[in-house]
Amino acid sequence: MLKNFFIPRKENKYKPYLLRRITVLLYSVILVFVNTFGGFLGISQVSASTITPTNIINLTNKQRASMGLNTLKVDSRLSSAALAKANNMFEEQYWDHYGPNGETPWQFIRGAGYNYVYAGENLAKGFSTAEGVHEAWMASPTHKANIVSGNYKDIGVAVVEGVLLGKRTTLVVQMFGNLTQDVAGVTKITSPKPSTSSGTVTVGNETGEIKSIMITSPKGSAVITDPSTSVTGSVKNITGEYKVSVYEGEDLHGEAQSSESTWEVSGEKDWEEGDHEIKAKVESEKIESEAVKFTVDSTPPTIVEESITIQEDEQNFTLSLEISSDWKDIKVVSGEETFSVTNENQEEIVITIPKEKLSAGVVLMASDVNGNLAEIDISEYFLDEDERVKPIISFLSTDLGDKISIVLVSFIFILICIEIFVYWKKGMLKEVAGDLFTVGIWWLIISVAVFSGFTGIIT
């Protein structure tokens, strides 16, 4: 009878068929197979691999390949930069792209000898699987933008364990870069050059050539958000090796040697915030470029954390806050959901968040007109004494391998509860206490293994 599979009865010697040793062994085999070899059957897995640089990089390139993008190559300099950033976060005890002493991602990248044209950084902590990290990044618009950007050619990843802010955790630092201006899927457009910098001049009826130098980046009147931006340019009719010097007023910003028609100068220090006017010179040829004016704005909006308040009604949370500087876009990201400002008042900012759509890892993001982004984790603001909002797993959003694991451990839990109830009713608990304890411990270990790796934080 069917009851013999689920309920302790005299007919099954008070041992349900579905909780006997052979079936418990079968459950273990199924779980191991699904979470380890499920990929051979097309079963996607979230708990399949540990967090290692290789696994993170493979997942990133697999994602890029699915979108027709180039494969990123591992660059040891970016790997060193990622490791230095992770170690610095542990040493200085902070969790952010920018450190308490003015540390920036760009200083670690350049410090490793990678003089990038394009660069980016993703951070994560508290995850147990590489897939969990990758899926969290892909659910965040800003992190996804780095992973699927055509600007990058190289990658470096570091995974470091330690104690951060009083809690033992695993930090993942993912850095991207490109040493050239060539990007995937982008056609470079060359604007007409002023005649004074073209290298060709016309005087009366005569046309001739002169030696010249020009700055191609930053562009005139540009606003740049990376204080470590290099100055690039080109020369005309100069052969052999030459030295380019970039000046701001009388102050030397940096120098570089080149034997090509193009050159790049990286400054000895980052650009300060504000307006700049620079010129490039080839001292040996006594020529200089036209002046280029640009502005540096790398400061993100300042979120006043003390102003953050949460009001609750039956269906929604209403988040209010203040920002002490100009902003263009403010949103809250929770899981795969994004919530934007519901009013247009720059001074009084209100965001409505439906309770049913709120999940783990609530992040507040604010960006300005130039794209500078500030992010803070505000998950704690949604926790009261009763922990009304807890980190949850959306069963519907999990992969097939996860669904199988979750259903199986839940089913076994129900069987154990039925068995305990029946034994209690029949006064047999003492007789079977040993077996129940063994099965219960087995179920607990399996449950911890299945549900690990679903939660963590990214920035």
C-alpha positions in Angstrom: 0.0 0.0 0.0 1.0 3.6 -0.6 0.9 4.3 3.1 3.9 2.0 3.6 6.1 4.4 1.7 5.3 7.4 4.0 4.0 6.3 7.4 5.5 4.0 10.0 3.1 1.0 10.2 3.2 -2.6 11.3 3.1 -3.7 7.7 6.5 -2.0 7.0 7.9 -2.8 10.4 7.4 0.8 11.5 10.0 2.0 8.9 8.6 3.9 5.9 10.1 2.7 2.7 11.1 6.3 1.7 13.2 6.8 4.9 15.1 3.5 4.9 18.9 3.4 4.6 18.9 2.4 0.9 16.6 5.3 0.0 18.5 7.8 2.1 21.6 6.7 0.2 19.7 7.1 -3.1 18.8 10.7 -2.1 22.4 11.5 -1.4 23.4 10.1 -4.8 20.7 12.2 -6.6 21.8 15.4 -4.8 25.5 14.8 -5.6 24.7 13.9 -9.2 22.5 16.9 -9.8 24.8 19.4 -8.2 28.0 18.0 -9.6 27.3 16.3 -12.9 23.9 17.9 -13.8 25.5 20.0 -16.5 26.0 16.8 -18.7 22.2 16.5 -18.7 21.6 20.2 -19.4 20.7 20.9 -15.8 22.0 24.4 -14.9 23.6 24.6 -11.6 24.1 27.4 -9.1 25.9 25.3 -6.5 28.3 23.6 -8.9 31.6 25.3 -8.3 33.7 26.9 -5.6 34.8 30.6 -5.9 38.1 30.6 -7.7 39.5 33.2 -10.2 39.4 30.6 -12.9 35.7 29.8 -12.3 34.8 33.5 -12.2 36.7 34.2 -15.4 35.1 31.2 -17.2 31.6 32.3 -16.2 32.4 35.8 -17.4 33.7 34.6 -20.8 30.8 32.2 -21.2 28.4 35.1 -20.7 30.2 37.3 -23.2 30.3 34.5 -25.7 26.6 34.0 -25.5 26.2 37.7 -26.4 28.7 37.6 -29.3 31.4 39.5 -27.4 35.2 38.9 -27.4 36.8 36.6 -24.9 38.7 38.4 -22.2 42.3 37.3 -21.7 43.8 36.9 -18.2 46.4 39.7 -17.6 48.7 39.0 -14.7 48.9 42.8 -13.9 45.1 43.0 -13.5 45.2 39.9 -11.3 47.9 41.5 -9.2 45.8 44.7 -9.0 42.7 42.7 -7.9 44.7 40.9 -5.2 46.2 44.2 -3.9 42.7 45.7 -3.8 41.3 42.8 -1.8 44.2 42.8 0.6 43.8 46.6 1.1 40.1 46.2 2.0 41.0 43.7 4.7 43.9 45.8 5.9 41.9 49.1 6.0 38.6 47.4 6.9 36.3 48.9 4.3 33.9 47.6 1.7 33.7 49.9 -1.2 35.3 50.8 -4.6 36.9 53.8 -2.8 38.9 53.4 0.4 39.0 55.6 3.5 42.5 57.0 2.6 41.5 58.0 -0.9 42.3 54.6 -2.5 40.7 54.1 -5.9 40.5 51.1 -8.2 42.6 52.9 -10.8 45.6 53.4 -8.5 45.7 49.6 -7.9 45.5 48.9 -11.7 48.2 51.5 -12.6 50.2 50.4 -9.6 50.4 47.0 -11.1 51.9 48.4 -14.3 48.7 48.2 -16.4 48.4 51.6 -18.1 44.8 51.3 -19.3 42.7 53.3 -21.7 39.5 51.6 -20.3 39.1 49.9 -16.9 36.4 48.7 -14.6 35.9 46.9 -11.3 33.3 44.6 -9.8 33.2 43.5 -6.1 31.4 40.8 -4.2 31.5 39.3 -0.7 29.7 36.6 1.3 29.0 34.2 -1.5 29.8 30.5 -1.5 29.7 29.7 -5.2 31.2 31.3 -8.3 27.8 31.0 -10.0 26.2 32.9 -7.1 28.6 35.7 -7.5 28.2 35.8 -11.3 24.4 35.8 -11.2 24.3 38.5 -8.6 26.5 40.7 -10.8 24.4 40.0 -13.8 21.3 41.0 -11.8 22.8 44.5 -11.1 22.8 46.9 -14.1 26.1 48.5 -13.2 28.0 45.2 -12.6 26.4 43.7 -15.7 27.6 46.7 -17.8 31.2 45.8 -16.9 30.8 42.1 -17.7 29.3 42.6 -21.1 31.2 45.8 -22.1 32.8 45.8 -25.5 35.4 48.2 -24.1 37.5 45.5 -22.4 40.0 43.0 -23.7 41.7 41.8 -20.4 40.6 40.5 -17.0 42.0 39.7 -13.6 40.3 38.2 -10.6 41.3 37.7 -7.0 39.5 35.7 -4.3 40.6 36.3 -0.7 39.3 35.1 2.6 39.6 37.0 5.8 37.8 39.0 8.5 36.1 42.2 7.3 34.2 44.5 9.7 34.1 41.8 12.3 32.9 39.0 10.1 34.8 36.3 8.3 34.0 36.4 4.6 35.3 35.8 1.1 36.0 38.9 -1.1 35.9 38.7 -4.8 37.6 41.4 -6.9 37.1 41.4 -10.7 39.0 43.9 -12.7 38.7 44.7 -16.4 41.0 46.6 -18.8 42.0 47.6 -22.3 45.4 49.0 -23.1 44.2 50.4 -26.5 41.4 52.6 -27.8 40.1 49.7 -29.9 36.8 48.3 -28.6 34.6 45.5 -29.8 31.8 46.4 -32.2 32.7 50.1 -32.4 33.8 51.9 -35.6 36.2 54.6 -34.8 35.2 58.0 -36.4 38.0 60.5 -37.1 36.8 64.1 -36.9 38.3 66.6 -39.4 41.5 68.1 -37.9 42.2 71.8 -37.8 44.5 73.0 -40.6 46.9 74.3 -38.0 47.5 70.8 -36.7 47.3 68.8 -39.8 50.9 69.0 -40.8 49.9 70.6 -44.2 49.7 74.3 -44.8 48.9 76.5 -47.8 50.5 79.9 -48.3 49.4 81.7 -51.4 49.8 79.2 -54.3 52.2 77.0 -52.4 51.4 73.9 -50.4 53.9 72.4 -48.0 54.3 70.3 -44.9 55.3 71.3 -41.4 56.0 69.3 -38.2 53.1 69.4 -35.8 51.7 67.8 -32.7 48.1 67.6 -31.5 46.2 66.3 -28.5 43.4 63.8 -29.4 42.3 62.9 -25.9 40.9 64.4 -23.7 38.7 66.2 -26.3 38.2 69.9 -26.0 35.5 70.9 -23.5 35.2 67.2 -22.4 34.2 66.2 -18.9 36.2 63.1 -17.7 35.4 61.1 -14.6 38.7 59.2 -14.3 41.3 61.4 -12.5 44.1 59.1 -13.8 43.1 59.6 -17.5 46.1 59.7 -19.8 46.7 62.3 -22.4 47.0 60.9 -26.0 47.8 62.6 -29.2 49.6 62.4 -32.6 52.4 64.0 -34.5 52.9 64.8 -38.2 56.2 64.6 -40.1 58.3 63.6 -37.2 60.5 60.5 -37.7 62.6 58.5 -35.3 62.2 58.5 -31.5 61.0 61.7 -29.8 59.9 62.9 -26.4 56.5 64.4 -25.7 55.9 66.6 -22.6 52.5 67.7 -21.4 52.2 70.9 -19.5 49.4 72.6 -17.6 50.5 76.2 -17.6 54.1 76.1 -16.5 53.7 72.8 -14.6 54.9 69.6 -16.2 52.2 66.9 -16.0 54.2 64.1 -17.5 56.5 62.9 -20.3 56.7 59.9 -22.7 58.9 58.6 -25.5 57.5 57.4 -28.8 58.7 56.5 -32.2 55.2 56.1 -33.7 52.9 58.8 -35.1 50.8 58.5 -31.9 51.8 59.0 -28.2 50.4 58.7 -24.7 51.5 60.5 -21.5 50.5 59.2 -18.1 50.9 61.9 -15.4 52.9 61.5 -12.3 49.8 62.2 -10.3 46.0 62.2 -10.9 44.2 65.2 -12.2 42.6 67.4 -9.6 38.9 68.1 -9.7 37.9 71.1 -11.8 38.9 72.8 -15.0 42.2 72.2 -16.8 44.0 73.6 -19.8 46.9 71.7 -21.3 49.4 71.7 -24.1 51.7 69.1 -25.5 55.3 69.8 -26.7 58.1 68.1 -28.6 60.9 70.0 -27.1 63.6 68.9 -29.5 61.5 70.1 -32.5 60.4 73.3 -30.7 56.7 72.6 -31.6 53.6 72.6 -29.4 50.0 71.7 -29.8 46.9 73.9 -29.5 45.6 74.2 -26.0 42.9 71.8 -24.9 40.5 72.6 -22.1 38.6 69.9 -20.2 37.0 69.3 -16.8 37.5 66.6 -14.3 34.5 65.5 -12.3 35.0 62.2 -10.5 33.0 62.9 -7.3 29.7 60.9 -7.1 26.6 62.3 -5.4 26.9 62.3 -1.6 24.1 60.3 0.0 23.3 61.6 3.5 22.9 58.3 5.4 21.6 60.0 8.5 18.6 61.2 6.4 17.5 57.7 5.3 14.1 56.8 6.7 11.7 54.0 6.0 7.9 54.1 6.4 5.8 51.1 6.1 2.2 50.4 5.2 0.4 47.1 4.4 1.8 46.8 0.9 4.8 49.1 0.6 8.0 50.5 2.1 8.5 54.2 1.4 12.2 55.2 1.4 13.0 58.9 1.9 16.5 60.4 1.8 18.6 63.5 1.1 21.5 64.0 -1.3 23.9 66.9 -0.6 24.9 67.4 -4.2 23.3 67.3 -7.7 22.1 64.0 -9.0 20.5 62.7 -12.2 19.3 59.2 -11.3 18.5 57.5 -8.0 17.3 53.9 -7.7 17.1 51.0 -5.3 18.2 47.5 -6.6 17.0 44.4 -4.7 17.6 41.1 -6.4 16.4 41.5 -10.0 14.1 44.4 -9.2 14.8 48.1 -9.6 12.8 50.9 -8.0 13.2 54.5 -9.1 12.4 57.9 -7.5 8.6 58.5 -7.5 8.9 62.3 -7.4 10.9 65.0 -9.2 11.9 67.1 -6.2 15.7 67.3 -6.0 15.6 68.1 -2.3 12.9 65.6 -1.1 13.6 62.1 -2.6 11.0 59.4 -2.2 11.1 55.8 -3.5 8.2 53.3 -3.1 9.2 49.6 -2.8 6.4 47.0 -2.9 7.0 44.5 0.0 6.3 41.5 -2.3 9.2 42.5 -4.6 11.8 43.1 -1.9 14.5 40.4 -1.4 18.0 40.1 -0.1 20.8 42.6 -0.7 19.1 46.0 -1.0 21.4 48.6 -2.6 20.8 52.3 -3.0 22.5 53.9 -6.1 22.8 57.6 -7.0 24.5 58.9 -10.1 25.1 62.4 -11.5 24.9 63.7 -15.0 28.5 62.6 -15.8 27.9 59.0 -14.7 29.7 59.1 -11.3 28.0 56.5 -9.1 27.6 56.2 -5.3 26.3 52.9 -3.9 25.5 51.9 -0.3 24.0 48.7 1.1 20.8 49.6 2.9 19.5 46.1 3.7 19.7 46.8 7.4 17.2 49.6 7.1 14.5 47.0 6.3 15.2 44.9 9.4 13.3 45.6 12.6 13.2 43.7 15.9 11.1 41.0 14.3 13.4 40.8 11.2 10.4 41.5 9.1 12.4 41.4 5.9 14.9 38.5 5.7 17.2 37.3 2.9 15.1 35.0 0.8 15.6 32.7 -2.1 13.1 33.2 -5.0 12.3 29.6 -5.8 10.9 30.5 -9.2 14.1 32.3 -10.2 16.4 29.4 -9.3 17.7 27.0 -11.9 16.4 23.4 -12.4 19.3 21.9 -10.4 18.4 24.1 -7.4 14.7 23.3 -7.7 15.5 19.6 -7.6 17.7 20.0 -4.5 15.2 22.3 -2.7 12.2 20.0 -3.4 14.1 16.9 -2.3 15.3 18.3 1.0 11.8 19.7 1.7 10.2 16.4 0.9 12.6 14.5 3.3 11.8 17.1 6.0 8.1 16.4 5.6 8.7 12.6 5.8 10.8 13.0 9.0 8.0 15.2 10.6 5.4 12.5 9.7 7.6 9.8 11.2 8.2 11.7 14.4 4.5 12.4 14.8 3.4 8.8 14.3 6.1 7.5 16.7 5.0 10.0 19.3 1.3 8.9 18.9 2.3 5.3 19.3 4.7 6.0 22.2 7.7 4.6 20.3 10.0 7.7 20.3 12.5 6.2 22.7 12.8 3.0 20.7 13.7 4.9 17.5 15.5 7.9 18.9 18.9 6.8 17.6 17.6 6.3 14.0 15.8 9.6 14.0 18.8 11.4 15.3 21.0 9.9 12.6 18.5 10.8 9.8 18.0 14.3 11.2 21.7 15.1 11.3 22.1 13.7 7.8 19.2 16.0 6.6 20.7 19.0 8.4 24.1 18.6 6.7 22.4 18.1 3.3 20.2 21.2 3.8 23.2 23.4 4.7 25.0 22.2 1.7 22.1 22.8 -0.6 21.1 26.3 0.6 24.7 27.6 0.9 25.9 30.0 -1.8 22.5 31.7 -2.4 23.3 34.9 -0.4 26.0 37.5 -0.6 26.7 41.2 -1.3 28.1 43.0 -4.4 29.3 46.5 -4.9 
